[in-house]
């Protein structure tokens, strides 16, 4: 998909520039869907699905990279492209982000991207991850995360990048990077502090704990906990209240709230510095040793027979 027209009037300049950006060919437009109430079809990549409902003025972005929606470069590009495609449609004002994988919203970074790393490949991966965050956190669209599974590490970042979070009980979430030898980047930390405050962020980051849905609700990490079968309907109801506002005024207000964080990372020197940090950290022998031990633990755990 190439450049698609002019940015809407009255949108912030940065948002307008984002809307004019070129979308990579990670998604492809398919024929119009025949689902009741849904129109303008589905935009689908191998790892994501975007369904638009013009009647209700929102879209659903479903992550579907089995088994756990781990984020590699291609996955990041596809999610980013789907967000931009929804943004380009002037009739779409809201977005629900959810998972098509059982029991998992997103497991976070695909560690295969940084095991035995090539510096060029790691930099490209991190550039894609930065782009995904800026696109989701800074989108003009009203956003709700329908968290229908566990959301550790960067999976939680995706959820926090949305404005409202609805989670099912029986799952866990948190930024647990320190448990497997990684350090949460500054923009992960900033987003967590903006969500739950400094004290709760310290506890979550420095302990590396994954907390259950109910605890996430108590500290404000998610906004609602509802039965799994009600997650999508609850997310939709919340989104309807959000998109009932004037879309241009809402986009401008969101820019005032979130624009500085996006601009700080989007600044070329800052973005490259963040990439340098991540590449250097990933290439360290100690980091690689921690990751290999963590992956071995995961493999051993998955090999255990069910009780």
Phi, psi and omega in degrees: 000133182261196178296139190231075169081185183274155176288148181299149179296147174074358175286153179303151184302319182294320178295318178301318179297321180297320182291337180273351182295159180277138179263133179291161184278047182271344176238158178227140180280134178248181181298159181297139181283154179256009181295141182301129177083348182258138181218173183059017164069202183235139169257123190229135165248182180289342186242349179221161175225132177242120179244129182252138174240099183291328180298319181260357171068033177216169179230156175243124177254114183252121174280134186216043175265095181294149005266345191225017179054041176290145189266104169256183183302313183297319179298317178300315180297320182292318178296316179301314181297323179293320177299314181295322178297319177296320180298321183295338182276111184296343180273354181257126182240352182217161183217131171253127177257126182212184185238143173260006180260138182296130169070002181224127171283297168202136180277000178097206184298142171281107186294344176297338179290339185235006173275132183048060195281151165259129188301321181294317181293319180296319179297318179296321178298314183291326175300318178294321180292319176300315181297320177298313180300312182296323180292317183282314182293326185257005182300147175292340184288147167291137187230138175228133174266120174263094191270095185257032178180182181290151185220075178277157169053236182294343172296321175291323178303318177301315181295316180293335179290342173277160185278336182219143184231124177245125186234147175274151177288163176087005179239174183227162180204164179153166174261095188257025185304321184296339180291335180236030168084014177252164177241128178296130179297163185300326183282336168296312183298314180303315183294322178294316179298319178297333184273315188238356182091163188295316186295312179294325178296317177302313182298317181292315185288318188277340174266333181068024183280147166262125186252150180289164183308317184295322177289322176300322177293318183299322184266001177087013178287327169236163186260333180213145170238120183224160178307147184308318183290348181255359186300311184293318180296321178292318178298319180296316180299318178294318181297322180300321178294324182290317184276359174288343178285160175300123187295324181288318177295322180294316180297320179295318179294319178297321177300319179295324182282323190242347188300321182298319181294318179292315181297324180299318179282327184289336177303128190306314183296321179292318181296317179291324178295319178295321176295318178301315180300313184293317179298313180300317181294316181295329184279349182293141181299321180296321178297315180297321179296316178299315182295319180296320178294319181295317179295322177297322178296317179298318180295319179295320180295318181289337181280344179293134178294147179297143180291000000 
